[in-house]
Amino acid sequence: MFVYVIKSLDSNIEEDFDTSCHELQVATALDKIDQFVEEQKLDVLSSDKTNIEDIKQRISKAKKDEIRYLKSLLEEVEEKNNAMKAQIELLKKDDGLAAGKQVLEKLMQCNSELQSYNDR
């Protein structure tokens, strides 16, 4: 008898649950929840696309900034290179002057020696 009561109660509970679910339209609500969850998943994917676009823009900006930086470095090095070339040219000209000075000093020394020889 105890088993019969339990089976009967189980059956009654199950029927009451089914009736309550049908009356409250639980299946419809669960379907709406499933649909909402699917929409949220799709929204997550669209936000991922936004994140990807954002990442693309950040990478592009970083590359452009790096290019500007490298160009400025290159210009700086070119300016230094041109300044060094100008200094080298001046040194080359100064070497010519130094050689001319040495020749002039030797001529003056020879002239001085000749005058001292003539004065004797």
C-alpha positions in Angstrom: 0.0 0.0 0.0 2.8 2.4 0.9 4.3 1.8 -2.6 0.9 2.5 -4.2 0.6 5.8 -2.3 4.1 6.9 -3.4 3.4 6.0 -7.0 0.1 7.8 -6.9 1.7 10.9 -5.3 4.5 10.8 -7.9 1.9 10.5 -10.7 -0.2 13.3 -9.2 2.9 15.6 -8.7 4.0 14.9 -12.3 0.5 15.7 -13.7 0.3 18.8 -11.6 3.7 19.9 -12.7 2.8 19.3 -16.4 -0.5 21.2 -15.9 1.3 24.1 -14.2 3.9 24.3 -16.9 1.3 24.3 -19.6 -0.8 27.0 -17.8 2.2 29.2 -17.2 3.5 28.6 -20.7 6.9 27.5 -19.5 7.8 26.0 -22.8 7.2 29.3 -24.6 9.2 31.1 -22.0 12.1 28.7 -22.3 12.0 29.0 -26.1 12.2 32.8 -25.7 15.1 32.4 -23.3 16.9 30.2 -25.8 16.2 32.7 -28.5 17.5 35.5 -26.3 20.7 33.5 -25.5 21.3 32.9 -29.2 20.9 36.6 -29.9 23.4 37.3 -27.1 25.9 34.9 -28.7 25.5 36.7 -32.0 26.0 40.0 -30.2 29.2 38.7 -28.7 30.4 37.8 -32.2 29.6 41.3 -33.5 31.4 42.8 -30.5 34.3 40.5 -31.4 34.3 42.0 -34.8 34.3 45.4 -33.3 37.3 44.4 -31.2 39.0 43.1 -34.3 38.4 46.4 -36.1 39.6 48.3 -33.0 42.8 46.1 -32.9 43.3 46.7 -36.6 43.1 50.5 -36.1 45.5 50.3 -33.1 48.0 48.3 -35.1 47.7 50.6 -38.1 48.3 53.7 -35.9 51.2 52.0 -34.1 52.8 51.2 -37.5 52.3 54.7 -38.8 53.8 56.2 -35.6 56.8 53.8 -36.0 57.2 54.9 -39.6 57.1 58.6 -38.6 59.7 57.9 -35.8 62.0 56.0 -38.2 61.7 58.7 -40.8 62.7 61.3 -38.2 65.6 59.2 -37.2 66.6 58.8 -40.8 66.4 62.6 -41.3 68.5 63.2 -38.2 71.2 60.7 -39.4 71.2 62.3 -42.8 71.7 65.7 -41.3 74.6 64.4 -39.2 76.0 62.7 -42.2 75.8 65.9 -44.3 77.5 67.8 -41.4 80.3 65.3 -41.3 80.7 65.5 -45.0 81.0 69.3 -44.8 83.6 68.9 -42.0 85.6 66.4 -44.1 85.6 68.9 -47.0 86.8 71.6 -44.7 89.5 69.4 -43.4 90.5 68.5 -47.0 90.7 72.2 -47.8 92.6 72.9 -44.6 95.1 70.2 -45.5 95.7 72.1 -48.7 96.2 75.3 -46.7 98.4 73.5 -44.2 100.6 72.2 -47.1 100.7 75.8 -48.5 101.6 77.1 -45.1 104.4 74.5 -44.8 105.8 75.6 -48.2 105.6 79.2 -47.3 107.4 78.6 -44.0 110.1 76.7 -45.9 110.4 79.5 -48.4 110.6 82.1 -45.6 113.2 79.9 -43.8 115.3 79.6 -47.1 114.9 83.4 -47.7 116.1 84.0 -44.1 119.1 81.7 -44.6 119.9 83.4 -47.9 119.8 86.8 -46.3 122.0 85.7 -43.5 124.4 84.1 -46.0 124.4 87.3 -48.1 125.0 89.5 -45.0 128.2 87.8 -44.2 
